[in-house]
Amino acid sequence: MTTWITITEERYDEMLGMLRPAAMTGYGFLVGEPSDHNERGQPRFKAVVQLGGQFFESQQPLTRQEFSELRDVR
């Protein structure tokens, strides 16, 4: 489980403009370049999301599957 920090809308836009997203949904995206790989060799990415007018950045990288299964950002 990842932890999240609150970021500004400007930071959100900056992260979106860095690279083409590796994945994108209606609530956020994975930054295009993997941060690392998990024990199964799956790439993991920094996640950035927008919920209720607030913006958040993940402190730990997520796989594409973990990102698609997001239910809660705290």
C-alpha positions as CSV (number, residue, x, y, z in Angstrom):
1,M,0.0,0.0,0.0
2,T,1.3,3.4,-0.9
3,T,1.1,6.6,1.0
4,W,0.2,9.9,-0.7
5,I,1.3,13.5,-0.3
6,T,-0.8,16.5,-1.3
7,I,0.6,18.4,-4.3
8,T,-0.4,21.5,-6.2
9,E,-2.2,21.6,-9.5
10,E,1.0,23.0,-11.0
11,R,3.0,19.9,-9.8
12,Y,0.3,17.7,-11.2
13,D,0.5,19.5,-14.6
14,E,4.3,19.3,-14.5
15,M,4.3,15.6,-13.9
16,L,1.8,15.1,-16.7
17,G,4.0,17.0,-19.1
18,M,7.2,15.2,-18.2
19,L,6.7,12.1,-20.3
20,R,3.8,10.3,-22.0
21,P,1.9,8.6,-19.2
22,A,2.4,4.9,-18.8
23,A,-1.3,4.6,-17.9
24,M,-4.1,7.1,-17.5
25,T,-7.6,7.0,-16.0
26,G,-10.3,9.6,-15.3
27,Y,-8.7,10.3,-11.9
28,G,-4.9,10.3,-12.7
29,F,-1.9,8.7,-14.4
30,L,1.3,6.9,-14.0
31,V,4.4,8.8,-14.9
32,G,5.9,7.3,-18.1
33,E,9.3,6.1,-16.9
34,P,9.4,3.2,-14.4
35,S,10.9,4.0,-11.0
36,D,11.9,0.4,-10.4
37,H,10.6,-3.2,-10.8
38,N,8.9,-5.4,-8.2
39,E,10.1,-8.9,-7.2
40,R,8.2,-10.4,-10.3
41,G,10.0,-8.0,-12.7
42,Q,6.9,-5.8,-13.2
43,P,7.7,-2.1,-13.8
44,R,6.5,0.3,-11.1
45,F,5.7,3.9,-11.6
46,K,5.1,7.1,-9.7
47,A,1.3,7.8,-9.6
48,V,-0.4,11.2,-9.6
49,V,-4.1,11.6,-9.0
50,Q,-6.8,14.2,-8.7
51,L,-9.7,13.6,-6.3
52,G,-12.3,16.1,-5.2
53,G,-10.3,19.1,-6.4
54,Q,-7.2,18.0,-4.6
55,F,-4.0,16.6,-6.1
56,F,-1.9,13.7,-4.8
57,E,1.4,12.0,-5.6
58,S,2.3,8.5,-4.5
59,Q,5.3,8.0,-2.2
60,Q,5.9,4.5,-3.4
61,P,5.7,3.4,-7.0
62,L,2.8,1.3,-8.3
63,T,2.4,-1.4,-11.0
64,R,-0.1,-0.8,-13.7
65,Q,-2.4,-3.4,-12.0
66,E,-2.1,-1.7,-8.6
67,F,-3.0,1.6,-10.2
68,S,-6.0,0.2,-12.0
69,E,-7.2,-1.3,-8.7
70,L,-6.9,2.0,-6.7
71,R,-9.9,2.5,-4.4
72,D,-8.6,4.9,-1.7
73,V,-6.0,7.7,-1.6
74,R,-5.0,8.7,2.0
